Amino acid sequence: MMQRSNSAGIIPNVSRTKLYEAFGNALRLYIGRGKRHSYKDVERGAGVSARMIEAYRHDLDHEEWREPKIEHIFSIAGFIGPDFTNEILPLIGQGAFYLPEDDMPPGDFAADLADDNAEVTRRAKDGSFKGDEQALKVVGRRMMSRGAALVALDRRAA
C-alpha cells in the first residue's frame, strides 16, 4: 500500500501503511475495555463516531478496517493528548507535548529550570548517564514541558 505520486516517481517519506498501522496501534493502547478511554468518551471528546474509531483499530487487512480521515486522526490525538500522539510521531522523528495555558511566576519557573539542569549536570559529572535512566527520562520530560511553557509565552502574547 505504498503511496506513489504520479509525477517524477516521488515517494513520500512516510507511507500510509506505516501511518495507519501506528494510528491503529495507538488506538488499541488507549481506547477500549480496560483502557484509559472508552469509545463513547472519545466520540464525545473528539467528535469522531465510536463506530469509526472501532473500524480504525482493526489491522489493515481486516474486512472491517476503514481508512481514517486526517481530521479524525488529529481530533482523536488532540482529545487523548501527547501520550497518544507520541505513539505516531516517531514515524517522523518527532514528539508531542502540551502547550500550557497558565502562567508561572518567572522566578519560580527559572528556579525549576535550574533544578532540572543541576540534576542533569550531577548525573553527567562522572562522564555517563548510566544508572537510573528512568529518573533521567522524568527530568527530560519536565525540561521539555518547561520548554513548551516558553513557547507558549509567545502564543499568549499574541
Buried (B, 14 or more C-beta within 10 A) or exposed (E): EEEEEEEEEEEEEEBBEBBBBBBBBBBBBBBBEEEBBEBEBBBEBBEBEBEBBBBBBBEEEEEEBBEBEEEBBEBBBBBBBBEBBBBBBEBEEEEBBEBBEEEEEEEEBEEBBEEBEEBBEEBEEEEEEEEEEEEBEEBBEBBBBBEBBEEBEEEEEE
